[in-house]
Amino acid sequence: MPTDRIIVHCGSGVTACHLLLAADYAGLDIPKLYVGSWSEWSRNNKEMVTADTAGH
């Protein structure tokens, strides 16, 4: 999967940063980071977009 389609996240964004460092250390392209992660997403009162709801 192309890295531009990968977004890492976790509960608060801290652990996801370790994934970015590990990817870089492994010589992989660094994926995107959703900084707000689960804690922000769970408070935004927006519908979750999935493959089914996105029309894919």
SEFI-367702 format. One record per atom (N, C-alpha, C): atom name; residue in one letter; residue number from 1; x, y, z; chain. Coordinates in steps of 0.1 Angstrom, whole numbers, plus 5000, padded with zeros to 4 digits. Layout:
% SEFI-367702
{atom: CA&rest: A&nr: NUM&c1: X&c2: Y&c3: Z&kette: A}
...
//
This chain:
% SEFI-367702
{atom: N&rest: M&nr: 1&c1: 5009&c2: 4988&c3: 5000&kette: A}
{atom: CA&rest: M&nr: 1&c1: 5000&c2: 5000&c3: 5000&kette: A}
{atom: C&rest: M&nr: 1&c1: 5009&c2: 5012&c3: 5000&kette: A}
{atom: N&rest: P&nr: 2&c1: 5006&c2: 5022&c3: 4992&kette: A}
{atom: CA&rest: P&nr: 2&c1: 5014&c2: 5035&c3: 4992&kette: A}
{atom: C&rest: P&nr: 2&c1: 5013&c2: 5042&c3: 5005&kette: A}
{atom: N&rest: T&nr: 3&c1: 5024&c2: 5048&c3: 5009&kette: A}
{atom: CA&rest: T&nr: 3&c1: 5025&c2: 5054&c3: 5022&kette: A}
{atom: C&rest: T&nr: 3&c1: 5015&c2: 5066&c3: 5023&kette: A}
{atom: N&rest: D&nr: 4&c1: 5012&c2: 5072&c3: 5012&kette: A}
{atom: CA&rest: D&nr: 4&c1: 5003&c2: 5084&c3: 5012&kette: A}
{atom: C&rest: D&nr: 4&c1: 4989&c2: 5080&c3: 5016&kette: A}
{atom: N&rest: R&nr: 5&c1: 4986&c2: 5067&c3: 5016&kette: A}
{atom: CA&rest: R&nr: 5&c1: 4973&c2: 5062&c3: 5020&kette: A}
{atom: C&rest: R&nr: 5&c1: 4973&c2: 5056&c3: 5034&kette: A}
{atom: N&rest: I&nr: 6&c1: 4984&c2: 5057&c3: 5041&kette: A}
{atom: CA&rest: I&nr: 6&c1: 4986&c2: 5052&c3: 5055&kette: A}
{atom: C&rest: I&nr: 6&c1: 4986&c2: 5063&c3: 5065&kette: A}
{atom: N&rest: I&nr: 7&c1: 4978&c2: 5062&c3: 5075&kette: A}
{atom: CA&rest: I&nr: 7&c1: 4978&c2: 5072&c3: 5086&kette: A}
{atom: C&rest: I&nr: 7&c1: 4978&c2: 5065&c3: 5099&kette: A}
{atom: N&rest: V&nr: 8&c1: 4989&c2: 5067&c3: 5107&kette: A}
{atom: CA&rest: V&nr: 8&c1: 4990&c2: 5061&c3: 5120&kette: A}
{atom: C&rest: V&nr: 8&c1: 4983&c2: 5069&c3: 5131&kette: A}
{atom: N&rest: H&nr: 9&c1: 4978&c2: 5062&c3: 5141&kette: A}
{atom: CA&rest: H&nr: 9&c1: 4972&c2: 5069&c3: 5152&kette: A}
{atom: C&rest: H&nr: 9&c1: 4972&c2: 5060&c3: 5164&kette: A}
{atom: N&rest: C&nr: 10&c1: 4969&c2: 5065&c3: 5175&kette: A}
{atom: CA&rest: C&nr: 10&c1: 4968&c2: 5057&c3: 5187&kette: A}
{atom: C&rest: C&nr: 10&c1: 4958&c2: 5064&c3: 5197&kette: A}
{atom: N&rest: G&nr: 11&c1: 4960&c2: 5063&c3: 5209&kette: A}
{atom: CA&rest: G&nr: 11&c1: 4951&c2: 5069&c3: 5219&kette: A}
{atom: C&rest: G&nr: 11&c1: 4952&c2: 5084&c3: 5220&kette: A}
{atom: N&rest: S&nr: 12&c1: 4965&c2: 5089&c3: 5220&kette: A}
{atom: CA&rest: S&nr: 12&c1: 4967&c2: 5103&c3: 5221&kette: A}
{atom: C&rest: S&nr: 12&c1: 4977&c2: 5108&c3: 5211&kette: A}
{atom: N&rest: G&nr: 13&c1: 4984&c2: 5100&c3: 5204&kette: A}
{atom: CA&rest: G&nr: 13&c1: 4993&c2: 5104&c3: 5194&kette: A}
{atom: C&rest: G&nr: 13&c1: 5008&c2: 5101&c3: 5198&kette: A}
{atom: N&rest: V&nr: 14&c1: 5010&c2: 5098&c3: 5210&kette: A}
{atom: CA&rest: V&nr: 14&c1: 5024&c2: 5095&c3: 5215&kette: A}
{atom: C&rest: V&nr: 14&c1: 5029&c2: 5082&c3: 5209&kette: A}
{atom: N&rest: T&nr: 15&c1: 5022&c2: 5071&c3: 5211&kette: A}
{atom: CA&rest: T&nr: 15&c1: 5026&c2: 5058&c3: 5206&kette: A}
{atom: C&rest: T&nr: 15&c1: 5028&c2: 5058&c3: 5191&kette: A}
{atom: N&rest: A&nr: 16&c1: 5019&c2: 5065&c3: 5184&kette: A}
{atom: CA&rest: A&nr: 16&c1: 5020&c2: 5065&c3: 5170&kette: A}
{atom: C&rest: A&nr: 16&c1: 5033&c2: 5071&c3: 5165&kette: A}
{atom: N&rest: C&nr: 17&c1: 5038&c2: 5080&c3: 5173&kette: A}
{atom: CA&rest: C&nr: 17&c1: 5051&c2: 5086&c3: 5169&kette: A}
{atom: C&rest: C&nr: 17&c1: 5062&c2: 5076&c3: 5169&kette: A}
{atom: N&rest: H&nr: 18&c1: 5061&c2: 5066&c3: 5178&kette: A}
{atom: CA&rest: H&nr: 18&c1: 5071&c2: 5055&c3: 5178&kette: A}
{atom: C&rest: H&nr: 18&c1: 5070&c2: 5047&c3: 5165&kette: A}
{atom: N&rest: L&nr: 19&c1: 5058&c2: 5045&c3: 5160&kette: A}
{atom: CA&rest: L&nr: 19&c1: 5057&c2: 5038&c3: 5147&kette: A}
{atom: C&rest: L&nr: 19&c1: 5063&c2: 5046&c3: 5136&kette: A}
{atom: N&rest: L&nr: 20&c1: 5062&c2: 5059&c3: 5136&kette: A}
{atom: CA&rest: L&nr: 20&c1: 5069&c2: 5067&c3: 5126&kette: A}
{atom: C&rest: L&nr: 20&c1: 5084&c2: 5066&c3: 5127&kette: A}
{atom: N&rest: L&nr: 21&c1: 5089&c2: 5066&c3: 5139&kette: A}
{atom: CA&rest: L&nr: 21&c1: 5104&c2: 5065&c3: 5141&kette: A}
{atom: C&rest: L&nr: 21&c1: 5109&c2: 5051&c3: 5137&kette: A}
{atom: N&rest: A&nr: 22&c1: 5101&c2: 5041&c3: 5140&kette: A}
{atom: CA&rest: A&nr: 22&c1: 5104&c2: 5027&c3: 5136&kette: A}
{atom: C&rest: A&nr: 22&c1: 5104&c2: 5026&c3: 5120&kette: A}
{atom: N&rest: A&nr: 23&c1: 5094&c2: 5032&c3: 5114&kette: A}
{atom: CA&rest: A&nr: 23&c1: 5094&c2: 5031&c3: 5099&kette: A}
{atom: C&rest: A&nr: 23&c1: 5106&c2: 5038&c3: 5093&kette: A}
{atom: N&rest: D&nr: 24&c1: 5110&c2: 5049&c3: 5099&kette: A}
{atom: CA&rest: D&nr: 24&c1: 5121&c2: 5057&c3: 5094&kette: A}
{atom: C&rest: D&nr: 24&c1: 5134&c2: 5049&c3: 5096&kette: A}
{atom: N&rest: Y&nr: 25&c1: 5135&c2: 5043&c3: 5108&kette: A}
{atom: CA&rest: Y&nr: 25&c1: 5147&c2: 5035&c3: 5111&kette: A}
{atom: C&rest: Y&nr: 25&c1: 5148&c2: 5023&c3: 5102&kette: A}
{atom: N&rest: A&nr: 26&c1: 5137&c2: 5017&c3: 5098&kette: A}
{atom: CA&rest: A&nr: 26&c1: 5137&c2: 5006&c3: 5089&kette: A}
{atom: C&rest: A&nr: 26&c1: 5139&c2: 5009&c3: 5075&kette: A}
{atom: N&rest: G&nr: 27&c1: 5140&c2: 5022&c3: 5072&kette: A}
{atom: CA&rest: G&nr: 27&c1: 5143&c2: 5027&c3: 5058&kette: A}
{atom: C&rest: G&nr: 27&c1: 5130&c2: 5028&c3: 5050&kette: A}
{atom: N&rest: L&nr: 28&c1: 5118&c2: 5028&c3: 5057&kette: A}
{atom: CA&rest: L&nr: 28&c1: 5106&c2: 5029&c3: 5050&kette: A}
{atom: C&rest: L&nr: 28&c1: 5102&c2: 5043&c3: 5048&kette: A}
{atom: N&rest: D&nr: 29&c1: 5093&c2: 5046&c3: 5039&kette: A}
{atom: CA&rest: D&nr: 29&c1: 5087&c2: 5060&c3: 5038&kette: A}
{atom: C&rest: D&nr: 29&c1: 5079&c2: 5062&c3: 5051&kette: A}
{atom: N&rest: I&nr: 30&c1: 5079&c2: 5074&c3: 5056&kette: A}
{atom: CA&rest: I&nr: 30&c1: 5072&c2: 5078&c3: 5068&kette: A}
{atom: C&rest: I&nr: 30&c1: 5057&c2: 5081&c3: 5065&kette: A}
{atom: N&rest: P&nr: 31&c1: 5048&c2: 5073&c3: 5071&kette: A}
{atom: CA&rest: P&nr: 31&c1: 5034&c2: 5076&c3: 5068&kette: A}
{atom: C&rest: P&nr: 31&c1: 5029&c2: 5089&c3: 5075&kette: A}
{atom: N&rest: K&nr: 32&c1: 5017&c2: 5092&c3: 5073&kette: A}
{atom: CA&rest: K&nr: 32&c1: 5011&c2: 5104&c3: 5079&kette: A}
{atom: C&rest: K&nr: 32&c1: 5007&c2: 5101&c3: 5094&kette: A}
{atom: N&rest: L&nr: 33&c1: 5007&c2: 5111&c3: 5102&kette: A}
{atom: CA&rest: L&nr: 33&c1: 5003&c2: 5110&c3: 5116&kette: A}
{atom: C&rest: L&nr: 33&c1: 4990&c2: 5118&c3: 5119&kette: A}
{atom: N&rest: Y&nr: 34&c1: 4980&c2: 5111&c3: 5124&kette: A}
{atom: CA&rest: Y&nr: 34&c1: 4968&c2: 5118&c3: 5129&kette: A}
{atom: C&rest: Y&nr: 34&c1: 4971&c2: 5122&c3: 5143&kette: A}
{atom: N&rest: V&nr: 35&c1: 4976&c2: 5135&c3: 5145&kette: A}
{atom: CA&rest: V&nr: 35&c1: 4980&c2: 5140&c3: 5158&kette: A}
{atom: C&rest: V&nr: 35&c1: 4970&c2: 5138&c3: 5169&kette: A}
{atom: N&rest: G&nr: 36&c1: 4958&c2: 5142&c3: 5166&kette: A}
{atom: CA&rest: G&nr: 36&c1: 4947&c2: 5141&c3: 5176&kette: A}
{atom: C&rest: G&nr: 36&c1: 4944&c2: 5127&c3: 5180&kette: A}
{atom: N&rest: S&nr: 37&c1: 4946&c2: 5118&c3: 5171&kette: A}
{atom: CA&rest: S&nr: 37&c1: 4943&c2: 5104&c3: 5173&kette: A}
{atom: C&rest: S&nr: 37&c1: 4929&c2: 5101&c3: 5179&kette: A}
{atom: N&rest: W&nr: 38&c1: 4928&c2: 5090&c3: 5186&kette: A}
{atom: CA&rest: W&nr: 38&c1: 4915&c2: 5085&c3: 5191&kette: A}
{atom: C&rest: W&nr: 38&c1: 4908&c2: 5095&c3: 5200&kette: A}
{atom: N&rest: S&nr: 39&c1: 4916&c2: 5101&c3: 5209&kette: A}
{atom: CA&rest: S&nr: 39&c1: 4910&c2: 5110&c3: 5219&kette: A}
{atom: C&rest: S&nr: 39&c1: 4904&c2: 5122&c3: 5212&kette: A}
{atom: N&rest: E&nr: 40&c1: 4909&c2: 5128&c3: 5202&kette: A}
{atom: CA&rest: E&nr: 40&c1: 4903&c2: 5139&c3: 5195&kette: A}
{atom: C&rest: E&nr: 40&c1: 4891&c2: 5134&c3: 5186&kette: A}
{atom: N&rest: W&nr: 41&c1: 4893&c2: 5123&c3: 5179&kette: A}
{atom: CA&rest: W&nr: 41&c1: 4883&c2: 5118&c3: 5170&kette: A}
{atom: C&rest: W&nr: 41&c1: 4870&c2: 5115&c3: 5178&kette: A}
{atom: N&rest: S&nr: 42&c1: 4872&c2: 5109&c3: 5189&kette: A}
{atom: CA&rest: S&nr: 42&c1: 4860&c2: 5104&c3: 5197&kette: A}
{atom: C&rest: S&nr: 42&c1: 4852&c2: 5116&c3: 5202&kette: A}
{atom: N&rest: R&nr: 43&c1: 4858&c2: 5128&c3: 5203&kette: A}
{atom: CA&rest: R&nr: 43&c1: 4850&c2: 5140&c3: 5208&kette: A}
{atom: C&rest: R&nr: 43&c1: 4844&c2: 5148&c3: 5197&kette: A}
{atom: N&rest: N&nr: 44&c1: 4847&c2: 5145&c3: 5184&kette: A}
{atom: CA&rest: N&nr: 44&c1: 4842&c2: 5155&c3: 5174&kette: A}
{atom: C&rest: N&nr: 44&c1: 4828&c2: 5153&c3: 5169&kette: A}
{atom: N&rest: N&nr: 45&c1: 4821&c2: 5143&c3: 5174&kette: A}
{atom: CA&rest: N&nr: 45&c1: 4807&c2: 5141&c3: 5170&kette: A}
{atom: C&rest: N&nr: 45&c1: 4804&c2: 5140&c3: 5155&kette: A}
{atom: N&rest: K&nr: 46&c1: 4814&c2: 5135&c3: 5148&kette: A}
{atom: CA&rest: K&nr: 46&c1: 4812&c2: 5133&c3: 5133&kette: A}
{atom: C&rest: K&nr: 46&c1: 4811&c2: 5118&c3: 5131&kette: A}
{atom: N&rest: E&nr: 47&c1: 4804&c2: 5115&c3: 5120&kette: A}
{atom: CA&rest: E&nr: 47&c1: 4802&c2: 5101&c3: 5116&kette: A}
{atom: C&rest: E&nr: 47&c1: 4816&c2: 5095&c3: 5111&kette: A}
{atom: N&rest: M&nr: 48&c1: 4818&c2: 5083&c3: 5115&kette: A}
{atom: CA&rest: M&nr: 48&c1: 4830&c2: 5076&c3: 5111&kette: A}
{atom: C&rest: M&nr: 48&c1: 4829&c2: 5073&c3: 5096&kette: A}
{atom: N&rest: V&nr: 49&c1: 4839&c2: 5076&c3: 5088&kette: A}
{atom: CA&rest: V&nr: 49&c1: 4839&c2: 5073&c3: 5074&kette: A}
{atom: C&rest: V&nr: 49&c1: 4846&c2: 5059&c3: 5072&kette: A}
{atom: N&rest: T&nr: 50&c1: 4839&c2: 5050&c3: 5066&kette: A}
{atom: CA&rest: T&nr: 50&c1: 4845&c2: 5037&c3: 5063&kette: A}
{atom: C&rest: T&nr: 50&c1: 4844&c2: 5035&c3: 5048&kette: A}
{atom: N&rest: A&nr: 51&c1: 4849&c2: 5024&c3: 5043&kette: A}
{atom: CA&rest: A&nr: 51&c1: 4848&c2: 5021&c3: 5029&kette: A}
{atom: C&rest: A&nr: 51&c1: 4834&c2: 5020&c3: 5024&kette: A}
{atom: N&rest: D&nr: 52&c1: 4825&c2: 5015&c3: 5033&kette: A}
{atom: CA&rest: D&nr: 52&c1: 4811&c2: 5015&c3: 5029&kette: A}
{atom: C&rest: D&nr: 52&c1: 4804&c2: 5029&c3: 5028&kette: A}
{atom: N&rest: T&nr: 53&c1: 4808&c2: 5037&c3: 5038&kette: A}
{atom: CA&rest: T&nr: 53&c1: 4801&c2: 5051&c3: 5038&kette: A}
{atom: C&rest: T&nr: 53&c1: 4808&c2: 5060&c3: 5028&kette: A}
{atom: N&rest: A&nr: 54&c1: 4820&c2: 5057&c3: 5024&kette: A}
{atom: CA&rest: A&nr: 54&c1: 4828&c2: 5066&c3: 5015&kette: A}
{atom: C&rest: A&nr: 54&c1: 4824&c2: 5063&c3: 5000&kette: A}
{atom: N&rest: G&nr: 55&c1: 4816&c2: 5053&c3: 4998&kette: A}
{atom: CA&rest: G&nr: 55&c1: 4812&c2: 5049&c3: 4984&kette: A}
{atom: C&rest: G&nr: 55&c1: 4822&c2: 5041&c3: 4976&kette: A}
{atom: N&rest: H&nr: 56&c1: 4831&c2: 5035&c3: 4983&kette: A}
{atom: CA&rest: H&nr: 56&c1: 4841&c2: 5026&c3: 4976&kette: A}
{atom: C&rest: H&nr: 56&c1: 4836&c2: 5012&c3: 4974&kette: A}
//
